[in-house]
Every structure is written in structure tokens, then in C-alpha cells.
Amino acid sequence: MSMKRLFGGVCDCLPARKLFLACVMFIAGCGSSGMEYCIESGECELAVDVVKISDEIPMDPNDSFWKDASRFHPQVVELGPQMITNPKWPDPSVKSVQVTGVRNGSEIGLLLEWSDSSMENEIEVSATHTDQAALMFPLQAEKELPVISMGSEDEIVNIWQWRAIWEPVLSKSRQSGNRGNNIAPAKRRQSSVEDLTAAGFSTLTTQDEQDVSGRGVWKDKAWRVVFKRTLVNSDNADVQLDSPTAMAIAVWNGGNRERNGQKGISNWILLRIE
């Protein structure tokens, strides 16, 4: 188990880990290797290679592009209980996801796949229990990675959150070409993925500039969700993806009454971007 897995309690070997981390960063030169050190230090549990391609990256998760086994090798990422803050969630129903990463000259695409026996994409009367998934990235690569806790005041994170509840309306909009939509263009949701910033629990904020797009499809009792964005942009609130970075994953199963902190979460993983 990784030293950064803090679901069950705080690691008592912090001073040694910090010393080791400093040594690794010194050897690496703290430069071109970027976030690669997190694998050696134990801060990242595993690495997901982002394959470089020359093709366009399709938004449709069921496009044959994503099924090319000769090029892409999905990495299984385990999800564990959320035991950091209340309400704690010791037994999430989604235990793992598959991650496929691709990039071309200007964009990155990340495909998440996980089993889910039922589709929850509607709001209930009293609460929202819908299927969701999120990716979290630290904004400051030069700092030690934060605990999986939506960052802090000194460790701001960028979160891309997909919600199944947004898919039906967007699907109808795509089919009709937005005809008959009475919502003002500035108010229309363009994607089922939201670009967010957080600096700790209860600080989740929707960004003014929505730079991430995505789409999710439920089929054969499984969700397949694509997240897509330019590798680099001018938004200081966004992670820049021109070099390896750390990433964490969260999944909510609406059928298991999961919402907010009630979710399955991963450790930090290294997104190895060439």
C-alpha cells in the first residue's frame, strides 16, 4: 500500500518520506522530469501512459477509436473508501476504473470506464443521487502532493467533474441541433463535464472559463466517459498538461445513494504525458 494512502489514518513515517522525496527531486534536478518523482517517492501509486497520436480525439466514448487494442492499453486504477472527512464512506460500490489516455499535438483525451448495473441520471425530489465521476489535478507541480482532500488554501486543485444528469438534455440538444432551445446561448450547458477549482472541503467553485468538454455513455451495464481539453491554455486556474502530472479519480454511484463525500476515490496516480 502506498505511503500516500491516508484513508485509514495519517502515515507515521512522514519525516523519512520528506527526506527521501527531497533526495529524489535533487537527483532529478527538479526540472524536466517534472512530476515523475512521485512514483519513486510513493506519492503516486501507479503510472498511466498517455499515448501520442496524430489523429483527432473523438468525444464519443463508443467510437471505434477507443477500442484499438494495438495502440491503447487501459490501466486499471483501484478506488478505495473515503475516510478523510464526514460523511465517511467505508464501502463504495465502484472498486476500480479503467483509464485510457491519448494526446495529439494540441489536445488530451482521457477515457474512464467502470461497471455500473444501473443508470442514475435524474434528480430526485429531496436529494441528488446521480452517477458522477471526477478527475483532480494539483496546480503547483513544484510542491509536495496534497492529501486526497480537494486541496487546501496552499494547495489549490483543478477538478473536472462529469455528471450523468447533464447527459439527457445534451443528447437531445445534439439530436435537434439546438433547435427549439429557449435558453439563452450564454446559459446553455455545452458539456456534461464542468471545470472547477477547489482549495479544501466545501470550497468547490465553478470556473468562469469552462475549458473542459466531455461525454458519457451507459451501455452494457457500464459507463464510458471521455474528458477532453487542450494540453495548454492561458487560464491560471487550469492544470497545464505539457508534461507529466499527478491525477486522482473519484466515482459516485447514484444507485448506491452516493453523493458529495460518499464516493470511491483513488490515490494519486502519475499521468505520464510525453
BATOR-870029 format. One record per residue (C-alpha): x, y negated, z. Coordinates in pm, 1 decimal, always signed. Layout:
BEGIN
u:X&v:Y&w:Z
...
// end
This chain:
BEGIN
u:+0.0&v:+0.0&w:+0.0
u:+129.8&v:-344.8&w:-94.2
u:+254.1&v:-580.2&w:+176.5
u:+13.5&v:-839.2&w:+40.4
u:-291.0&v:-620.5&w:+109.5
u:-434.5&v:-809.1&w:+406.3
u:-783.4&v:-656.9&w:+410.9
u:-714.6&v:-468.2&w:+733.4
u:-502.6&v:-722.8&w:+916.0
u:-201.8&v:-951.4&w:+886.5
u:+127.4&v:-786.1&w:+794.7
u:+373.7&v:-796.3&w:+1086.0
u:+677.9&v:-794.6&w:+857.7
u:+637.1&v:-1149.5&w:+722.5
u:+984.3&v:-1287.7&w:+807.1
u:+1159.4&v:-996.7&w:+632.0
u:+933.1&v:-1028.8&w:+329.9
u:+1000.2&v:-1401.4&w:+301.7
u:+1374.0&v:-1339.3&w:+319.4
u:+1350.6&v:-1070.0&w:+52.4
u:+1135.0&v:-1296.1&w:-163.5
u:+1390.5&v:-1576.1&w:-135.9
u:+1668.6&v:-1338.2&w:-241.0
u:+1472.1&v:-1213.8&w:-539.5
u:+1389.9&v:-1567.5&w:-651.1
u:+1757.7&v:-1667.2&w:-612.6
u:+1871.2&v:-1375.8&w:-830.1
u:+1602.2&v:-1452.6&w:-1087.3
u:+1705.5&v:-1815.4&w:-1092.5
u:+1351.0&v:-1932.3&w:-1015.1
u:+1322.2&v:-2025.0&w:-1379.6
u:+1247.9&v:-1834.9&w:-1695.8
u:+1123.5&v:-1518.5&w:-1522.9
u:+851.2&v:-1724.9&w:-1354.1
u:+613.3&v:-1508.4&w:-1157.6
u:+788.1&v:-1179.8&w:-1243.2
u:+945.6&v:-1170.8&w:-895.6
u:+610.4&v:-1089.0&w:-737.1
u:+635.0&v:-725.2&w:-849.2
u:+975.6&v:-678.7&w:-684.3
u:+868.5&v:-859.1&w:-367.1
u:+546.6&v:-658.0&w:-332.7
u:+323.8&v:-963.4&w:-364.6
u:+179.5&v:-820.3&w:-686.7
u:+58.1&v:-461.6&w:-673.6
u:+99.1&v:-384.9&w:-1044.3
u:+150.6&v:-549.1&w:-1383.6
u:-85.0&v:-582.3&w:-1678.5
u:+87.2&v:-642.5&w:-2012.1
u:-74.9&v:-899.7&w:-2239.5
u:-22.1&v:-771.0&w:-2594.5
u:+82.2&v:-1026.0&w:-2853.1
u:-119.3&v:-1009.7&w:-3176.4
u:-172.7&v:-1220.0&w:-3487.0
u:-549.2&v:-1158.2&w:-3514.2
u:-835.6&v:-1369.1&w:-3390.9
u:-961.1&v:-1261.9&w:-3048.3
u:-1330.9&v:-1167.7&w:-3067.5
u:-1570.4&v:-1277.0&w:-2796.4
u:-1791.6&v:-969.9&w:-2835.4
u:-1680.0&v:-707.1&w:-2580.1
u:-1815.0&v:-430.3&w:-2805.8
u:-1619.6&v:-539.6&w:-3111.2
u:-1408.9&v:-253.9&w:-3254.9
u:-1104.2&v:-477.6&w:-3198.6
u:-1105.8&v:-390.4&w:-2827.5
u:-1117.0&v:-15.4&w:-2894.4
u:-784.5&v:+5.6&w:-3078.5
u:-605.5&v:+257.8&w:-2854.9
u:-291.8&v:+237.8&w:-3068.7
u:-235.0&v:-122.6&w:-2959.5
u:-413.3&v:-166.9&w:-2627.5
u:-373.1&v:+36.0&w:-2312.6
u:-617.9&v:-78.6&w:-2043.2
u:-473.9&v:-91.6&w:-1691.4
u:-684.8&v:+33.2&w:-1401.3
u:-695.3&v:-212.3&w:-1111.1
u:-830.7&v:-91.5&w:-778.0
u:-1080.2&v:-303.3&w:-584.2
u:-1095.0&v:-293.6&w:-206.8
u:-1316.8&v:-428.4&w:+72.1
u:-1342.8&v:-796.8&w:+152.2
u:-1237.6&v:-806.9&w:+520.5
u:-1085.9&v:-1154.6&w:+538.6
u:-1390.6&v:-1369.1&w:+616.4
u:-1753.2&v:-1324.9&w:+722.2
u:-1967.1&v:-1173.7&w:+595.9
u:-1711.3&v:-893.0&w:+566.0
u:-1787.3&v:-623.6&w:+310.5
u:-1616.1&v:-293.4&w:+401.4
u:-1769.2&v:-77.8&w:+127.7
u:-1811.0&v:-247.0&w:-212.4
u:-1974.4&v:-23.4&w:-470.5
u:-1732.2&v:-110.6&w:-754.0
u:-1398.3&v:+51.7&w:-669.4
u:-1198.6&v:-26.3&w:-982.4
u:-1194.5&v:-217.0&w:-1312.2
u:-1005.2&v:-169.3&w:-1636.6
u:-818.0&v:-473.1&w:-1768.6
u:-701.9&v:-529.1&w:-2126.1
u:-501.0&v:-840.3&w:-2210.2
u:-424.4&v:-986.1&w:-2553.9
u:-290.3&v:-1314.2&w:-2686.2
u:-222.8&v:-1471.1&w:-3021.3
u:-39.5&v:-1793.4&w:-3097.1
u:-287.8&v:-2016.2&w:-2918.3
u:-537.3&v:-1814.3&w:-2710.6
u:-558.7&v:-1541.0&w:-2449.2
u:-835.4&v:-1284.3&w:-2410.2
u:-895.3&v:-1063.2&w:-2108.0
u:-1143.6&v:-775.5&w:-2117.8
u:-1280.0&v:-636.4&w:-1789.5
u:-1468.6&v:-304.3&w:-1784.9
u:-1635.4&v:-131.6&w:-1491.3
u:-1909.9&v:+123.3&w:-1425.2
u:-2246.1&v:-4.3&w:-1302.2
u:-2552.2&v:+222.3&w:-1304.4
u:-2797.7&v:-68.8&w:-1325.9
u:-2805.3&v:-418.4&w:-1471.5
u:-2897.1&v:-708.2&w:-1243.4
u:-2925.2&v:-1032.9&w:-1437.2
u:-3228.5&v:-1202.8&w:-1284.3
u:-3269.4&v:-1436.5&w:-986.6
u:-3482.4&v:-1304.0&w:-703.7
u:-3727.7&v:-1523.5&w:-512.6
u:-3520.1&v:-1563.2&w:-195.3
u:-3161.7&v:-1496.8&w:-299.9
u:-2930.6&v:-1434.7&w:-592.9
u:-2808.5&v:-1078.3&w:-623.1
u:-2677.5&v:-1053.5&w:-975.5
u:-2381.7&v:-878.9&w:-1135.4
u:-2075.7&v:-1102.4&w:-1142.9
u:-1700.8&v:-1094.6&w:-1192.9
u:-1424.8&v:-1348.3&w:-1139.9
u:-1055.9&v:-1397.0&w:-1213.4
u:-841.9&v:-1611.6&w:-982.5
u:-507.8&v:-1774.7&w:-1064.3
u:-273.0&v:-1977.1&w:-840.9
u:-193.0&v:-2318.7&w:-983.6
u:+153.0&v:-2355.6&w:-828.8
u:+377.6&v:-2080.9&w:-963.4
u:+678.3&v:-2206.0&w:-768.0
u:+508.6&v:-2133.9&w:-434.4
u:+463.1&v:-1805.7&w:-248.6
u:+133.5&v:-1649.3&w:-347.7
u:-159.5&v:-1728.4&w:-117.3
u:-361.7&v:-1464.8&w:+63.4
u:-661.7&v:-1347.2&w:-142.3
u:-887.9&v:-1608.3&w:+13.0
u:-975.9&v:-1859.0&w:-259.6
u:-662.6&v:-2057.9&w:-187.0
u:-613.9&v:-2338.5&w:+64.2
u:-553.1&v:-2714.0&w:+69.9
u:-188.8&v:-2649.4&w:-15.8
u:-255.1&v:-2356.0&w:-249.3
u:-524.1&v:-2457.5&w:-498.5
u:-652.6&v:-2184.3&w:-728.2
u:-827.8&v:-2179.9&w:-1065.4
u:-1121.8&v:-1937.7&w:-1087.3
u:-1303.9&v:-1811.1&w:-1396.2
u:-1641.0&v:-1672.0&w:-1289.8
u:-1875.7&v:-1473.4&w:-1510.8
u:-2242.0&v:-1428.3&w:-1412.7
u:-2479.8&v:-1179.8&w:-1573.0
u:-2768.2&v:-1415.0&w:-1502.0
u:-2645.7&v:-1651.5&w:-1774.2
u:-2633.9&v:-1388.1&w:-2047.2
u:-3006.6&v:-1359.7&w:-2140.4
u:-3051.5&v:-1731.2&w:-2217.2
u:-2725.5&v:-1749.2&w:-2410.0
u:-2817.4&v:-1437.6&w:-2605.2
u:-3149.0&v:-1592.6&w:-2711.0
u:-2968.9&v:-1914.5&w:-2796.5
u:-2721.4&v:-1730.3&w:-3019.7
u:-3000.9&v:-1543.6&w:-3195.8
u:-3204.0&v:-1858.7&w:-3261.3
u:-2911.3&v:-2082.5&w:-3342.0
u:-3020.5&v:-2308.6&w:-3052.4
u:-3343.4&v:-2387.8&w:-3236.1
u:-3628.1&v:-2484.2&w:-3008.3
u:-3398.5&v:-2554.2&w:-2715.8
u:-3536.5&v:-2864.2&w:-2544.0
u:-3240.8&v:-2900.3&w:-2310.5
u:-3015.7&v:-3193.7&w:-2390.8
u:-2690.8&v:-3080.4&w:-2559.7
u:-2477.0&v:-3209.5&w:-2272.2
u:-2680.3&v:-2998.6&w:-2028.0
u:-2675.5&v:-2673.1&w:-2223.0
u:-2462.5&v:-2390.8&w:-2094.1
u:-2217.6&v:-2290.4&w:-2362.3
u:-2073.3&v:-1983.6&w:-2194.2
u:-2150.4&v:-1723.7&w:-1927.9
u:-1809.3&v:-1796.7&w:-1771.8
u:-1758.8&v:-2101.6&w:-1552.7
u:-1428.0&v:-2283.4&w:-1497.2
u:-1386.4&v:-2353.6&w:-1124.7
u:-1138.7&v:-2480.1&w:-865.0
u:-1107.3&v:-2376.9&w:-501.2
u:-893.5&v:-2483.2&w:-205.7
u:-1020.5&v:-2235.9&w:+54.8
u:-1351.7&v:-2082.7&w:+160.7
u:-1664.9&v:-2286.7&w:+80.3
u:-1472.2&v:-2523.3&w:-149.3
u:-1569.0&v:-2376.3&w:-486.9
u:-1610.4&v:-2665.2&w:-731.2
u:-1726.1&v:-2667.8&w:-1093.1
u:-1475.8&v:-2848.2&w:-1311.7
u:-1584.6&v:-3138.9&w:-1527.0
u:-1397.8&v:-2987.4&w:-1820.4
u:-1516.8&v:-2635.2&w:-1899.8
u:-1227.8&v:-2480.5&w:-2090.5
u:-1304.9&v:-2107.8&w:-2049.3
u:-1551.1&v:-1910.7&w:-2258.1
u:-1677.2&v:-1556.2&w:-2223.7
u:-1942.4&v:-1298.4&w:-2281.7
u:-2061.6&v:-984.2&w:-2101.3
u:-2248.4&v:-682.0&w:-2237.0
u:-2405.0&v:-399.2&w:-2032.5
u:-2419.1&v:-69.1&w:-2219.4
u:-2397.4&v:+299.9&w:-2125.3
u:-2412.0&v:+206.8&w:-1755.9
u:-2104.1&v:-12.6&w:-1771.5
u:-2020.2&v:-380.4&w:-1800.4
u:-1768.1&v:-509.8&w:-2051.9
u:-1682.0&v:-878.6&w:-2010.7
u:-1447.0&v:-1091.6&w:-2219.4
u:-1279.9&v:-1404.3&w:-2078.7
u:-1113.5&v:-1629.8&w:-2336.2
u:-917.7&v:-1955.7&w:-2322.8
u:-633.4&v:-2143.3&w:-2489.1
u:-296.1&v:-2046.4&w:-2346.9
u:-209.4&v:-2406.4&w:-2260.4
u:-414.9&v:-2722.7&w:-2217.2
u:-383.2&v:-3067.8&w:-2062.6
u:-614.4&v:-3003.9&w:-1763.8
u:-420.4&v:-3021.2&w:-1435.5
u:-693.5&v:-2816.4&w:-1266.7
u:-632.0&v:-2521.5&w:-1500.3
u:-371.9&v:-2248.3&w:-1488.7
u:-126.8&v:-2267.5&w:-1780.3
u:-70.8&v:-1930.5&w:-1946.1
u:+251.3&v:-1967.3&w:-2143.3
u:+443.8&v:-1745.0&w:-1900.2
u:+372.0&v:-1456.6&w:-1658.0
u:+127.2&v:-1543.9&w:-1381.5
u:-44.1&v:-1377.1&w:-1088.9
u:-414.1&v:-1294.2&w:-1108.9
u:-672.3&v:-1145.4&w:-873.2
u:-1009.1&v:-991.1&w:-960.0
u:-1345.1&v:-984.4&w:-781.2
u:-1662.2&v:-797.2&w:-880.1
u:-2013.4&v:-822.8&w:-735.5
u:-2275.6&v:-552.1&w:-787.2
u:-2621.3&v:-707.4&w:-761.0
u:-2774.5&v:-360.2&w:-725.0
u:-2579.4&v:-322.7&w:-400.5
u:-2709.8&v:-659.0&w:-270.4
u:-2368.9&v:-820.8&w:-313.2
u:-2315.5&v:-1196.8&w:-327.2
u:-2071.6&v:-1462.2&w:-200.8
u:-1809.3&v:-1283.8&w:+15.1
u:-1982.6&v:-949.1&w:-29.2
u:-1774.2&v:-813.7&w:-315.8
u:-1490.3&v:-587.0&w:-418.9
u:-1152.5&v:-760.6&w:-455.0
u:-811.7&v:-666.8&w:-587.8
u:-465.3&v:-751.0&w:-467.5
u:-264.0&v:-995.1&w:-671.0
u:-152.5&v:-838.6&w:-998.2
u:+102.7&v:-971.3&w:-1245.4
u:-34.7&v:-1079.4&w:-1580.1
u:+274.7&v:-1024.6&w:-1793.2
u:+247.6&v:-1274.1&w:-2080.8
u:+517.3&v:-1256.0&w:-2348.0
// end
